[in-house]
Amino acid sequence: MHKKLFIPGPVEVRPEVLEKMATPMIGHRTKDASQLQREISELAMKLFYTKNQILLSTTSGSGLMEGAIRCCTRKRAAVFSIGAFGDRWFKMAQNNNVPADKIDSEWGRPTTPEQVDAALSTGKYDLITITHNETSTGVMCPVEEIAVVMKKYPDVIWCLDTVSSMAGTKIEVDALGVDICITSTQKAIGLPPGMAICSISEKAMNAARQVEFRGTYLDLVELYDYIQKKDYQYPSTPSLSHMFALRYQLNYIINEEGLENRFARHLEMAKRTRTWAKTYFEMLADERYASNTLTTIKNTRGINVGDLNKKLGERGFMLSNGYGALKEKTFRIAHMADCTLAEVNELLGHVEDILGLK
């Protein structure tokens, strides 16, 4: 039996999107491939609210995260971590011999503008990384407020992880001043995992050209220059199956559902889940910084989350246990991609029934 997924990726994928994954192959060096990749880039620019170049990578979001910190750090990176995925970005810096410092927030709290200002005022850093939406804690950082601080430091490259928030909440890349904005397919965009997408500014490209050892597969300069010279071709064979589905889904998001409608639907699902969490448990995140795509719930009743998930599975549903040290101490309900409020209500009803909540 298929379990309907309410986990932080992979997500439920519409049958029509899955069908596009089965489109017959074309040559990846053909004009048709160029056209496909160009159309994806033009649609993604609308989703990202940017005029910057879009790059596609046949990796998870982690691929472009690693590429960004390796390619664009000339002096030293400040990695702001609010959970597991900020920690991962720091590990990537260490493993690529990139000088970096990690600046932690308590799990459940965001990165603040004050933290960013304090770090950048030292003059030590020429690149920062921010996790916009942290799925381990259900926290969404106040990037609009951080953007005000970043205007004071125009030479610093700003890398933003929107892997679990892009297409689930409005992220205006150019208005914020983000240099590299990274996402991937298997979360709020609503595709199977396997492809990452980023926008990249000229400022970031100029910085990357000053870095000698950028690797090969994840060299952002190589990706950028190749699509400029070769009419939206990529240096390595891309996942054409993902691209057929991505073009279809981006067109659906932008031209059929509509961006504002999509963002409103995500917020409606988030508010419903937050209200439920506060009624029966507690939220881990400060509600001012609660994610619009996932809610992390404190296990204040001491339930066995694994057992709950097993019983949900028998009914055709799946939520997520807490991440790492938060396992069994929290559980997580994702409400992203093409999920609906009715489906969220259905899940919550089953949880109430299984746990005997009144």
Buried (B, 14 or more C-beta within 10 A) or exposed (E): EEBBBBBBBBBBBBEEBEEBBEBEEBEBEEEEBBBBBBBBBEBBBEBBBBEBBBBBBBBBBBBBBBBBBBBBBBEBBBBBBBBBBBBBBBBBBEEBEBEBBBBBBEBBBBBBBEBBBEBBEEEEBBBBBBBBBBBBBBBBBBBEBBBBBBEEBEEBBBBBBBBBBBBBBBBBBBEBBBBBBBBBBBBBBBBBBBBBBBBBBEBBBEBBBEBEEBEEBBBBBBBBBBBEEEEBBBBEEBBBBBBBBBBBBBEBBBEEBEBEEBBEBBBBBBBBBBEBBEEBBEBBBEEEBBBBBBBBBBBEEEBEBEEBBEBBEEBEBBBBBBBEEBBEBBBBBBBBBBBEBEBBBBBBEBBBEBEEBE
